[in-house]
């Protein structure tokens, strides 16, 4: 449906023998090692999603400034301008959290809670921004000739891949002692 540049597939290993000298980390502790790398993946994906969301926002904003209805740009209508204002706030929060998480990682101070917060915010913001952008463009946003449909399709994976939004909320709740 989306993110067509990234192919996914299943890989099965059956009866594979790995010599002790080739084992990375400790046997039966693979998840701990993998989890540390997921933080980097969440940082990279959060930054990429924030950038894509900005592109969707910029496209919707330009459209709202140039598309005219009833003798004026549609961006001057309150319903459209409020959507764009909400999009801007979500994007500023996302960008700030990406910078914060990158800094925490560089300082060795990042936590699983921090990773979940940035992943949840940037994923949900991308999905919301692309949805509002599509709404601003109306029928054009839904047409394959316009890039907004791609942002909309691609953004849907953000709340599913590398840990669903529901899982991120579980991690955050546990981090709050719940």
C-alpha positions in Angstrom: 0.0 0.0 0.0 2.8 2.4 0.9 6.5 2.7 1.4 7.0 0.9 -1.9 10.7 1.6 -2.0 11.3 -0.8 0.9 10.7 -4.4 0.2 9.9 -6.7 3.0 9.9 -10.5 3.2 10.1 -13.3 5.6 13.3 -15.3 6.1 13.4 -18.7 7.8 16.4 -20.4 9.2 16.1 -24.2 9.8 18.7 -26.4 11.3 21.4 -23.7 11.1 24.5 -24.3 13.2 26.6 -21.3 14.3 30.0 -22.0 15.8 30.7 -20.4 19.2 33.3 -18.1 17.7 30.6 -16.5 15.4 28.1 -15.8 18.2 27.5 -12.1 18.8 26.7 -11.2 22.4 25.4 -13.8 24.8 23.4 -16.9 23.9 19.7 -16.5 24.8 20.1 -12.8 25.3 19.6 -11.7 21.7 16.6 -9.5 22.5 18.7 -7.3 24.7 21.2 -6.8 22.0 18.6 -6.2 19.3 16.7 -3.7 21.5 19.7 -1.5 21.7 19.8 -1.3 17.9 16.1 -0.6 17.7 16.7 2.7 19.5 18.9 3.8 16.6 16.3 2.6 14.2 13.6 4.5 16.0 15.8 7.7 15.9 16.4 7.3 12.2 12.8 6.5 11.3 11.5 9.3 13.6 13.7 11.8 11.8 12.7 10.5 8.4 9.0 10.6 9.3 9.3 14.1 10.6 11.0 15.2 7.4 8.3 13.5 5.3 5.6 15.1 7.4 7.2 18.5 6.9 7.1 17.8 3.1 3.4 17.0 3.3 2.8 20.1 5.4 4.7 22.3 2.9 2.7 20.9 0.0 -0.6 21.5 1.8 0.4 25.0 2.9 1.4 26.0 -0.6 -1.8 24.5 -2.0 -3.8 26.4 0.6 -2.1 29.7 -0.3 -2.7 29.2 -4.1 -6.0 27.4 -4.4 -8.9 29.9 -4.6 -12.5 29.4 -3.7 -15.1 32.2 -3.4 -12.5 34.7 -4.5 -9.8 34.0 -1.9 -7.2 31.4 -1.1 -8.6 28.5 0.9 -6.0 29.0 3.5 -7.8 32.1 4.6 -10.8 30.0 5.7 -10.7 29.3 9.4 -11.2 25.5 9.0 -8.2 25.2 6.7 -6.0 27.7 8.6 -6.6 25.8 11.9 -5.6 22.5 10.3 -2.4 24.1 9.1 -1.8 25.6 12.6 -2.3 22.2 14.2 0.0 20.6 11.7 2.7 23.2 12.5 2.5 22.5 16.2 2.7 18.7 15.7 5.7 19.1 13.5 7.6 21.4 15.9 7.0 19.0 18.8 8.2 16.1 16.6 11.3 17.9 15.5 12.2 18.9 19.0 11.7 15.3 20.3 13.9 14.0 17.5 16.7 16.4 18.4 16.3 15.7 22.2 16.4 11.9 21.6 19.5 12.2 19.4 21.2 14.3 22.1 20.2 11.9 24.8 21.6 9.0 22.8 24.9 10.9 22.1 25.2 11.5 25.9 24.5 7.8 26.7 21.4 9.0 28.7 18.6 7.8 26.4 16.0 5.4 27.9 13.5 3.0 26.5 10.8 5.5 27.6 12.5 8.2 25.5 12.6 5.9 22.5 8.9 5.1 22.8 8.0 8.8 23.2 9.8 9.9 20.1 8.5 7.0 18.1 4.9 7.5 19.2 4.9 11.2 18.6 6.5 11.3 15.2 4.5 8.4 13.9 1.2 9.7 15.0 2.1 13.2 13.9 3.0 12.0 10.4 -0.2 10.1 10.1 -2.3 13.1 11.3 -0.4 15.7 9.2 -0.8 13.6 6.0 -4.5 13.0 6.7 -5.1 16.7 7.3 -3.0 17.5 4.2 -5.1 15.2 2.1 -8.3 16.8 3.5 -7.0 20.3 2.6 -6.3 19.2 -1.0 -9.8 17.5 -1.2 -10.2 15.3 -4.2 -6.8 16.3 -5.6 -5.2 14.8 -2.4 -6.7 11.5 -3.2 -5.6 11.4 -6.8 -2.4 9.5 -7.7 -1.1 12.5 -9.7 -0.6 14.4 -6.5 2.1 13.5 -3.9 -0.3 13.9 -0.9 -1.7 10.4 -1.5 1.8 9.0 -1.2 2.4 10.7 2.1 -1.0 9.5 3.3 -0.2 5.9 2.3 3.3 5.9 3.6 2.4 7.5 6.9 0.1 4.6 7.8 3.0 2.3 8.3 4.6 4.7 10.8 2.1 3.7 13.5 2.5 -0.1 12.8 6.2 -0.8 12.0 9.0 -1.1 14.5 6.5 -1.3 17.3 2.9 -0.2 17.0 1.6 2.9 18.6 -0.2 0.7 21.1 3.1 -1.0 22.1 4.8 2.4 22.5 2.0 3.5 24.8 2.5 0.3 26.8 6.2 1.1 27.1 5.5 4.7 28.2 2.9 3.5 30.7 5.5 1.1 32.2 8.0 3.8 32.3 5.6 5.9 34.3 5.3 3.0 36.8 1.9 1.9 35.7 
